[in-house]
């Protein structure tokens, strides 16, 4: 059947190849979108390569990107409407968070989301859709930054809690 991906990330991950690799972290969403039954809503993107743009433009009918630079103007209800009643898989790259909040990642980017930007999106998603799975990726633990580990663990807890306590779809 159909599946809607809800991506939180600093990077679009829409490359076809990355350094000669067809299956890398830089093209994970592109590989998912190889299946025409998959659609994508992304939040927090602030880095997209020149080679990703044509694919994004050609697939605007099934890709919605909510750029981090526009987060003050996000209309969460409108942004999440395509997920209503759908099976949703959440993929959360911790570099979607601002690098001041999550420096313990392989590819930190400034200008990202904060906890209070993300929680309403996750909560509302659980209310209007059927969350069928989730992943949290790219935590690169650093011994002196225990808060980053806790943030990733708490994020997992919140996704699970919202899924099993708020789901009304």
WOPE-V610237 format. One record per pair of residues at least 24 apart in sequence whose C-alpha atoms are under 10 Angstrom apart, sorted by the first residue. I is the first residue (numbers start at 1). J is the second residue. Records with the same first field share a line. If there is no record, write none. Layout:
I->J  J
This chain:
1->37  38  87
2->35  36  37  38  39  86  87  88
3->32  35  36  37  38  39  40  83  86  87  88  89  131  132
4->37  38  39  40  41  62  63  82  83  84  86  87  88  89  90  129  130  131  132
5->29  32  33  38  39  40  41  42  63  83  86  87  88  89  90  91  131  133  134
6->39  40  41  42  43  64  80  83  88  89  90  91  92  121  122  125  131  134
7->40  41  42  43  44  45  65  89  90  91  92  93  96  134  135
8->41  42  43  44  45  65  66  90  91  92  93  94  95  96  97  112  113  118  136
9->42  43  44  45  46  47  67  68  91  92  93  94  95  96  97  109  112  113  137
10->42  43  44  45  46  47  48  67  68  92  93  94  95  96  97  98  99  107  108  109  110  111  112  113
11->42  43  44  45  46  47  48  49  93  95  96  107  108  109
12->42  43  44  45  46  47  48  49  52  53  56  65  67
13->45  47  48  49  52
14->48  49  51  52  53  54  55  56
15->48  49  50  51  52  53  54  55  56
16->51  52  55
17->51  52
25->137  138
27->52
29->91
30->55  56
33->59  62  63
36->62
37->62
38->62  63  88
39->63  64  82  83  88
40->64  65  82  83  88  89
41->65  66  79  80  82  83  90
42->66  67  68  79  90  91  92  96
43->67  68  70  71  74  79  92  96  112  113  117  118  121
44->68  69  70  71  95  96  97  98  111  112  113  114  117  118
45->69  70  95  96  109  111  112  113
46->70  96  109  110  111  112
47->109
67->112
68->96  97  98  110  111  112  113
69->111  112  113
71->112  113  117
72->117
74->117
76->120  121  124  125
77->121  124  125  128
79->121
80->121  122  124  125  128  129
81->125  128  129
82->128  129
83->125  126  128  129  130  131
84->124  125  126  127  128  129  130  169
85->125  127  128  129  130  131  168  169
86->125  128  129  130  131  132  169
87->128  129  130  131  132  133  169
88->125  126  129  130  131  132  133  134
89->129  130  131  132  133  134  135
90->122  125  131  132  133  134  135  136  159
91->133  134  135  136  137
92->134  135  136  137  138  152  155  156
93->135  136  137  138  139  152
94->136  137  138  139  140  148  151  152  155
95->137  138  139
101->147  148  151
102->139  140  145  147  148  149  151  152
103->139  140  141  142  145  148
104->138  139  140  141  142  143  144  145  146  147  148  149
105->137  138  139  140  141  142  148
106->138  139  140  141
107->138  139  140
108->138
115->151  155
118->155
119->155  158  159  162
122->155  158  159  162  163
123->158  159  161  162  163  165  166  167
124->162  166  167
125->159  162  163  166  167  168  169
126->159  160  161  162  163  164  165  166  167  168  169
127->162  163  165  166  167  168  169
128->166  167  168  169
129->163  166  167  168  169
130->163  167  168  169
131->159  160  162  163  164  167  169
132->163
133->159  160  163
134->159  160
135->159
